[in-house]
């Protein structure tokens, strides 16, 4: 029988392995499905994969708010969105420079910026209550309706596809489903192990949410984006992060706020929220410069994320 610390370490390792396998399956299956249904990679990345990889944040934030405190949910979302930009895109860009498509730059990025700005504005009074939660969910409904419309616009004629179009393969669907299951299980194992270790050391719920839980719930995005970059599917890498950051704010915080009000401490208003805005603005500026994230951009994002984590420690 493993001791408490041994069990937590076992869960950490098992979570990392499950996340990598899940990302391989998800990216491989979704890439072929994109061709099968005639959608562009960026569209699939910002919709299906982004929403699917947001499931861990939704699970952790909701259960954490009900069982522990709303600090878990807020910390997880803020930390996860910052990790998505600084860590996920930073590493993905180091693996392979990421080209930014017009679809992502002009259709999806503005929603990411709007979601971050909406969070700051609605959270300035120190509370995100049920009304704000409903507003988040209404904006999410509008964004989803827009994606449905954009998906039809982005549909690629069969004659223009590399293979002239093909039917959806059951194996591809099973890859996607298997990948999602592995991602969720891997996230839960890693979160259980990492949070257990930090709670034993006496760290606060907000700190755990901003660090281990944020990193743990961002690992599906990290694995999917880095594997996508390795495989040359840069559309997935960018679209996955942009879409995930939108869903994290609108869906996760929207649902949590409807269930229970979220209190925002003065220190969070002074540091974590401004940090999210800075990371978002810097990312958009990098995307707009030459329509790509270079390896230098990736290194800068990673350094920024390392500084953010360092400043979190008391």
Secondary structure, 3 states (H helix, E strand, C coil): CCCHHHHHHHHHHHHHHHHHHHHHHHHHHHHHHHHHHCCCHHHHHHHHHHHHHCHHHHHHHHHHHHHCCHHHHHHHHHHHHHHHHHHHHHHHHHHCCEECCHHHHHHHHHHHHHHHHHHHHHHCCCEECHHHHHHHHHHHHHHHHHHHHHHHHHCCCHHHCCCCCCCCCHHHHHHHHHHHHHHHHHHHHHHHHHHHHHHHCCCCHHHHHHHHHHHHHHHHHHHHHHHHHHCCCHHHHHHHHHHHHHHHHHHHHHHHHHHCCEECCHHHHHCHHHHHHHHHHHHHHHHHCCCEECHHHHHHHHHHHHHHHHHHCC
